[in-house]
């Protein structure tokens, strides 16, 4: 049994298949499959069930998985101990980012580029998903750090938050929409959106959760006709007359170019928040802790 075989096994489980695992490991799929078969032959048991559309661990595989991860973590600790004497930081960090979280004043791409320049031996695995799935992955230890949208002011048990963006939600209307004639010019009551076709981010995102809670408070259910993962797509759909886009203030507004009018939603006001999240005890690896420190330092300070 070799550490690399355990690493391959863990990677296949995490990716749910050999193709994605091979791409992540930069290996040819036949070679990866051969290594897993060799590990199973040595152990005398099948670790992976290959019969479904996705590859899943067998009962034995599920039992072996925590020990495989522990062995890899122990080997990584040996490497980190040696690196501490040379001042070299290395390792792998898993970072989750919700769609649309790279705008505003928090430029995640630039921050990662700066971090890579400072620590070239650290590999950052970037993934994009909904807030709900990333939060679950964070608590399960599958992500080290997540930049996610949230309707909450406080993190769930087991996690820690630092708010990155906190802005009101706005409604984007076509210039001829009759609601604009009744609005005061800057805001619109949420009740005006009752029975209107809305365009919003998908379920599981912080903005969608905030919209659904606000509508429940106002006594109705939102009629979401279109969903899109990227805020700029929401405004493009609204500009085509397909509905009223609900999105955080400041998202894509410079690109509206007179095609849409935005009004702040009030009574009740709803907020679009993006938070930097990590496990309450902090990331386990020095590389993940270093990246988290860098990201937290870059969070815009609230205006007095």
C-alpha positions in Angstrom: 0.0 0.0 0.0 1.3 3.4 -1.0 0.3 6.9 0.1 -0.3 7.9 -3.5 -2.8 5.1 -3.8 -4.7 6.3 -0.8 -4.6 9.9 -2.2 -6.0 8.6 -5.5 -8.8 6.7 -3.6 -9.8 9.8 -1.6 -9.7 11.9 -4.7 -12.0 9.6 -6.6 -14.5 9.6 -3.7 -14.4 13.4 -3.4 -14.9 13.9 -7.2 -17.5 11.1 -7.6 -15.7 9.6 -10.6 -12.5 8.7 -12.3 -12.6 11.3 -15.0 -12.8 14.3 -12.7 -10.3 12.8 -10.3 -7.8 12.1 -13.1 -8.1 15.7 -14.3 -7.6 17.0 -10.7 -4.6 14.7 -10.2 -3.2 15.5 -13.7 -3.1 11.7 -14.5 -4.4 9.6 -17.3 -7.6 7.9 -16.3 -6.4 4.3 -17.2 -3.4 4.8 -14.9 -5.6 6.0 -12.1 -8.0 3.1 -12.4 -5.1 0.7 -12.4 -3.7 2.1 -9.2 -7.1 1.8 -7.5 -7.5 -1.8 -8.7 -4.0 -2.5 -7.3 -5.0 -1.1 -3.9 -8.2 -3.1 -3.9 -6.3 -6.3 -4.8 -3.8 -5.7 -2.0 -6.6 -5.2 0.5 -8.7 -8.0 -0.8 -11.9 -5.9 -0.9 -13.6 -3.5 -3.4 -13.4 0.0 -2.2 -15.5 1.7 -4.9 -18.8 0.9 -6.5 -18.5 1.6 -10.2 -22.0 0.4 -11.2 -23.9 3.7 -11.0 -23.6 6.9 -13.0 -21.2 8.2 -10.3 -18.5 6.3 -8.4 -19.3 5.8 -4.7 -17.5 4.1 -1.9 -18.6 0.6 -0.9 -19.3 -0.2 2.7 -15.7 -1.2 3.1 -14.6 2.0 1.3 -16.7 4.2 3.6 -15.0 2.5 6.6 -11.5 2.9 5.1 -12.0 6.5 4.0 -11.4 8.3 7.4 -8.2 6.3 7.9 -7.0 7.1 4.4 -7.6 10.8 5.1 -5.8 10.5 8.5 -2.8 8.8 6.9 -2.6 11.5 4.2 -3.0 14.2 6.9 -0.2 12.7 9.0 2.1 12.6 6.0 1.3 16.2 5.2 2.1 17.1 8.8 5.5 15.5 8.4 6.1 17.7 5.3 4.9 20.8 7.0 7.1 20.2 10.0 10.1 20.0 7.8 9.0 23.0 5.7 8.7 25.1 9.0 12.4 24.8 9.3 13.0 26.1 5.8 10.3 28.8 5.8 8.6 27.2 2.8 4.8 27.0 2.8 3.2 24.3 0.7 0.1 22.2 0.5 -3.4 22.3 -1.0 -6.2 24.7 -0.1 -9.9 24.1 -1.2 -11.7 27.4 -1.7 -15.4 27.6 -2.5 -16.9 30.7 -4.2 -20.5 31.5 -4.8 -21.5 32.8 -8.3 -21.2 36.6 -8.5 -19.0 36.9 -5.4 -16.0 38.3 -7.3 -17.5 41.7 -7.9 -17.6 44.8 -5.8 -14.4 45.8 -3.9 -13.4 42.2 -3.1 -11.4 41.0 -6.1 -10.8 37.3 -5.3 -8.8 36.7 -8.5 -6.3 39.4 -7.7 -6.0 38.2 -4.1 -5.3 34.6 -5.2 -2.7 35.9 -7.7 -0.9 37.8 -5.0 -1.1 34.8 -2.7 0.4 32.5 -5.4 3.2 35.0 -6.0 4.0 34.8 -2.2 3.5 31.1 -1.9 4.1 29.3 -5.2 4.2 25.9 -3.7 0.6 26.1 -2.4 -2.1 24.7 -4.7 -5.5 26.4 -4.5 -8.4 24.3 -5.7 -11.2 26.7 -6.6 -14.8 25.5 -6.9 -18.1 27.3 -7.5 -21.4 26.2 -6.0 -24.5 27.3 -4.1 -24.3 28.6 -0.6 -26.1 25.7 0.9 -23.9 23.1 -0.6 -20.7 25.0 0.2 -21.7 25.5 3.8 -22.4 21.8 4.1 -19.0 21.0 2.5 -17.3 23.5 4.8 -18.7 21.9 7.9 -17.9 18.4 6.6 -14.2 19.4 6.1 -14.4 19.1 2.3 -13.7 22.9 1.9 -11.2 24.9 3.9 -12.6 28.3 3.1 -15.8 29.5 1.4 -16.9 32.9 0.0 -20.7 32.5 0.1 -23.9 34.5 0.0 -26.0 34.4 3.1 -29.2 35.9 4.5 -27.9 35.5 8.1 -26.0 37.9 10.3 -24.5 35.1 12.3 -22.9 31.8 11.1 -24.3 28.4 11.8 -22.9 26.2 14.6 -19.4 25.0 13.8 -18.6 27.8 11.4 -17.2 31.4 11.6 -18.1 34.3 9.3 -16.6 37.6 8.3 -19.0 39.8 6.3 -17.4 40.9 3.0 -20.4 42.7 1.4 -23.6 43.9 2.9 -25.9 45.8 0.6 -29.7 46.2 0.1 -31.5 44.3 -2.5 -32.9 46.2 -5.5 -35.5 45.6 -8.2 -34.5 46.3 -11.8 -37.4 47.4 -14.0 -37.9 48.1 -17.7 -38.2 51.9 -18.0 -41.8 51.6 -19.1 -43.0 49.5 -16.2 -46.1 51.0 -14.5 -44.7 50.5 -11.1 -42.2 53.3 -11.7 -45.1 55.8 -12.0 -46.2 54.9 -8.4 -42.7 54.8 -6.9 -41.1 57.6 -5.0 -38.1 57.6 -7.3 -35.6 55.7 -5.1 -37.5 52.8 -3.5 -40.4 50.4 -4.1 -42.4 48.4 -1.5 -42.0 44.7 -1.8 -45.8 44.3 -2.0 -45.6 45.9 -5.5 -43.8 42.7 -6.7 -46.7 40.5 -5.7 -47.9 38.4 -8.7 -45.1 39.9 -10.9 -42.7 37.7 -12.8 -39.4 37.9 -10.9 -35.9 37.0 -12.0 -33.5 35.9 -9.3 -30.6 33.8 -8.2 -31.3 30.1 -7.7 -32.5 28.4 -4.5 -29.7 27.8 -2.1 -28.2 31.3 -2.6 -28.3 34.0 0.1 -30.2 36.5 -2.2 -32.9 34.0 -3.0 -33.3 33.1 0.7 -33.6 36.8 1.6 -36.2 37.3 -1.1 -38.3 34.3 0.0 -38.1 35.4 3.7 -39.1 39.0 2.8 -42.0 37.9 0.7 -43.2 35.6 3.5 -43.1 38.5 5.9 -45.1 40.6 3.3 -47.7 37.8 3.1 -47.1 36.3 -0.3 -44.8 33.8 -2.2 -42.5 35.2 -4.9 -43.3 34.2 -8.5 -39.8 33.5 -9.8 -40.1 33.0 -13.6 -36.4 32.8 -14.4 -33.3 31.8 -12.4 -29.7 32.5 -13.3 -26.5 32.0 -11.3 -24.8 35.2 -12.4 -26.2 38.6 -11.5 -25.4 40.1 -14.9 -27.6 37.5 -16.5 -30.5 38.6 -14.3 -30.3 42.1 -15.7 -30.0 40.9 -19.2 -33.2 38.9 -18.9 -35.0 41.8 -17.3 -33.9 44.1 -20.1 -35.5 41.7 -22.5 -38.8 42.2 -20.7 -38.9 38.7 -19.1 -39.6 40.0 -15.6 -38.3 42.1 -12.8 -34.7 41.3 -11.6 -34.0 41.1 -7.9 -30.3 41.5 -7.1 -27.9 43.2 -4.7 -27.4 46.9 -5.1 -24.4 47.8 -7.3 -24.4 44.5 -9.3 -24.0 45.3 -12.9 -25.6 48.7 -12.6 -23.0 50.5 -14.8 -23.9 48.1 -17.6 -27.6 48.8 -17.6 -27.1 51.8 -19.9 -30.7 53.1 -19.6 -32.3 49.7 -20.4 -33.4 49.3 -16.7 -34.2 51.3 -13.7 -33.3 50.1 -10.2 -35.2 50.9 -7.0 -34.3 49.8 -3.5 -36.8 47.3 -2.1 -38.4 48.4 1.2 -41.1 47.3 3.6 -39.3 45.1 4.4 -35.8 45.9 3.4 -33.8 42.9 2.4 -30.0 42.6 2.4 -27.6 40.8 0.0 -24.6 39.6 2.0 -21.5 37.8 1.0 -19.4 36.4 3.9 -16.0 34.7 4.2 -16.6 31.5 6.1 -14.4 28.8 7.7 -14.7 26.2 10.4 -15.0 27.6 13.9 -11.7 26.1 15.0 -10.0 27.5 11.9 -8.5 25.7 8.9 -6.3 22.7 9.8 -3.4 23.3 7.4 -0.9 26.1 7.6 -1.5 26.9 3.9 -5.2 27.3 4.4 -4.6 29.4 7.5 -2.3 31.7 5.6 -4.8 32.1 2.7 -7.6 32.8 5.2 -5.4 35.5 6.9 -4.7 37.1 3.5 -8.4 37.1 2.5 -9.5 38.5 5.9 -6.9 41.3 5.7 -8.4 42.3 2.3 -12.0 42.6 3.5 -13.2 46.2 3.0 -13.6 48.0 6.3 -17.1 49.4 7.0 -17.6 53.1 6.4 -17.8 55.0 9.8 
